[in-house]
């Protein structure tokens, strides 16, 4: 049930228009979020249903935060690539 809620919350998020790039990026973001949640719950020593609930809560929150950071970095990168002359002039 918790995985269904996770998929329901995170499914509308996307970073790219291309489905292949988006699938790869979401797999990376999901893996990072999983690792963060796994390490936090593992080090806290909480087991059972409470540990599972804590894991999925941390995983959802970290997924959204990491997705937001990646989204901002990609937007900045696209802006720099599209306006490289203006960026170059403003740096000099």
N, C-alpha and C positions, 0 to 999 in steps of 0.2 A: 504494500500500500504506500509506503514511504517513497519508493522509487517512482511510482506512478505520479505522486504529487510533485516530486523533483522534476520529472519529465514534463509535467503540465506547466510548471512555473518556468522552466528554462527553454522550452521549445520555441517560443517566439523570438528568442535572441539570435541575432546573426551579426557577423562582422563583415562579410563580403557578399557581393551579388552572386558570385559563382558558387554553385552548390558544392563542388569538390573542395575549393579553398575553404568554404565555410565549414564543411564537415571536418576537415583537418584541423582548423583553428579551434573548433568546439571540442574536438577530442583532446587537444593540448590543454585547453582551459579546464575541461572536466578532469583530466588527469592531475593537474596541479591542485584543483579544489579537493579532489579525493585524497591526495597526499597530505594536504594541510589538515583536513578533517581526521584522517587516520592517525596522524601523529599527535594531534591535540587530544583526542579521546584516548589513544594508547598511553600517553604520558600521564593523563589524569587518573587512570586506573578505574574509570567508571565502566562497568560491564552491564550486560543484560539489556532490558528494554530502554532504560534511561540512557545507556551508552549509545544505543542505536538511534534514539531520538536526538541526542546531542550531536552524533555524527552527521545525520542528515541535515540538521539545522545549520551546523557550521559549514557543511558542504554547499548548501544553497546560498548562504550569505557570502562565502568566499567565491563561489562561482560568479555571482552578480558583481562583486567588487572587482575581480580579475577581468571579467568581460568588459566592465566600464573602463578600466585602465587601458586594456588593449584597444578598445574602441577610440579612446582619446588619442593614443599613440598612433593608430592608423590614420585618424583624421589629420593629425599634425603632419604625418609623413606625406599624405596625399596633398595637403596644402603646400608643403615645401616643394614637392615635385611639380605641381601645377604652376607655382609662382616662384620658381627658382631664381629668376632674374631679380624680382623685387626683394626676395630674402637675401640674395647676395649683395645687392646694393645697400640694404639696411644694415648688414653686418659690417660693411666697410665704411 
